[in-house]
Amino acid sequence: MEDFIPAYTFTIRAQYPNQAGMLGRVSSVIGEHGGNIGAIDIVEMAQGRITRDITVGVHHPEQTHEIVQYIGALPGVRVVRVADLTFQLHLGGKIEVHSRVPIRTRSALSMVYTPGVARVSLAIAQDREAAWNLTVKRNTVAVVSDGTAVLGLGDVGPWAALPVMEGKALLFKELGGVDAWPICLNTKDPDEIVKTVKNIAVGFGGINLEDISAPRCFEIEERLRQELDIPVFHDDQHGTAVVVAAALINALKVVKKDIGQTKVVVSGAGAAGIACSQMLLQMGVPQLIMCDRSGAVYKGRQENMNRYKDALAERGNREGLRGSLADVIEGADVFLGVSAPKVLRGEDIRRMARDPIVFALANPDPEVIPEDAAPYVRVMATGRSDYPNQINNALCFPGLFRGVLDARARTVNQEMMEAAASAIASLVPRNVLHEEHIIPSLFDKAVAPTVARAVSRAAHRTGVARRQRRRLSYY
């Protein structure tokens, strides 16, 4: 039986006569309208009435309103309040700063601040590299966004992006032991973003760009990589590409196909689509056709093109295939969707090659409904947690940044990203590898340290590490 994984959780405080059968009536209403009861707690019993907090999980927010309405309509029942647990979780933000050094004496105060801190400042003034050992720089990442491409929401602005960046910072710490801080910028100007990030980079060991719309994100990342001596990583591009590559490595093992003989069709030509395509071509995919709103991207196309699409058209679509997604998907071994809901039908998958692989990663609604794909697909993955094979960037970025910080790398290069992909794939050994298990769980504690070690080794192997290997790692 499929597990019930609620997308929304709320607590309803209901007051009603303390009589046998009343709780059963309330519970029945919740179940009849698709709710799953978690906890039931007594708040108060007085004057023949009882007040209870009932925690309920639902798939859609509309169910919350239905359940509350019908419970309130029961004779003798009064709904006191309804609390959305997601909003409660965000009250006051999700992260905070903790001191690593207790200050209980004047002596301790004199060392962490004036006058003792002056000696440390002078040491850094004489040798800037000392900041890596004597400040938070060694383990701190800036999570930078302008809020123009947030999750599946689009351009919601920097204020609305802030809770997403906080969540990212929380995952950095929980999964990778990396201290991260959200930096949301009130500008869409690439020049201003580059200038601001350069000016604040002194206090950080790495920059994670996040939710910046294409094609500006490409220019911003390129310029920052050229002008900074710390790693700059746009997770929407490269984090997605790394995890997709890891999933494809294992999916091809399941269907017994060689990456060098694989036709891939990609739906979506934004940041993730372009980076994933570049990554897969680099790994040996011989034929890759990208599709956008105007159809297949091919050499010489004039409509809705840019230099990144031009390069992919020449390198991937060597046969110059044209037409819609449905036209070019015939005979494809792999479909990768990083675009919009319901652009693919089950009938389209039936026209793919033997044992088709479908990665439909649009969130919250994938490019093809998994139930529609089921009769035709061999390996199916989505970006959702309520289906098997969730492709989640959190499998990559905590461990990757742990690795680059441990190695004190100057940049993140292709070899380091491929090492991260191989490390993630390796965590699903052949004896447990199957159609519904091609990628490790986000809660597998081996993921981040395994990725970190692989990335650190690749950084040293390619000459971008500045820290001696014998000192790695303090993960």
MOURKA-V257956 format. One line per field, one symbol per residue. ss: DSSP state (H for helix, E for strand, - for the rest). burial: 1 if it has 16 or more other ideal C-beta (glycine too) atoms within 10 Angstrom, else 0. Layout:
ss = ???
burial = ???
This chain:
ss = -------EEEEEEEEEE----HHHHHHHHHHH---EEEEEEEEEEE--EEEEEEEEEE--HHHHHHHHHHHH-----EEEEEEEHHHHHH---------------HHHHHHH----HHHHHHHHHH-HHHHHHH-HHHHEEEEEE----E---E--HHHHHHHHHHHHHHHHHHHH--EEEEEE-----HHHHHHHHHHHHHH--EEEE------HHHHHHHHHHHH---EEEEHHHHHHHHHHHHHHHHHHHHH---HHH-EEEEE---HHHHHHHHHHHH----EEEEEE--EE----------HHHHHHHHHH--------HHHH-----EEEE--------HHHHH------EEEE---------HHHH-----EEEE-------E--HHH-HHHHHHHHHHH------HHHHHHHHHHHHH-------E--E--------HHHHHHHHHHHHHHHH-------HHH----
burial = 0000010111111111000001100110110011100000000000000111111111000011011101100100101001001000000000100000000000000010000000000001000000110010111111111111110000000100111111111011001111111111100101001101100010011111111111111101101110010111111111111111111111110110101001111111111111111111101010111111001111001000100110011001100010001001100111111110101110011001101111111100011111011001111111110011111111111111111111111111100111111111111100000010011100000011111111111111000110100001101
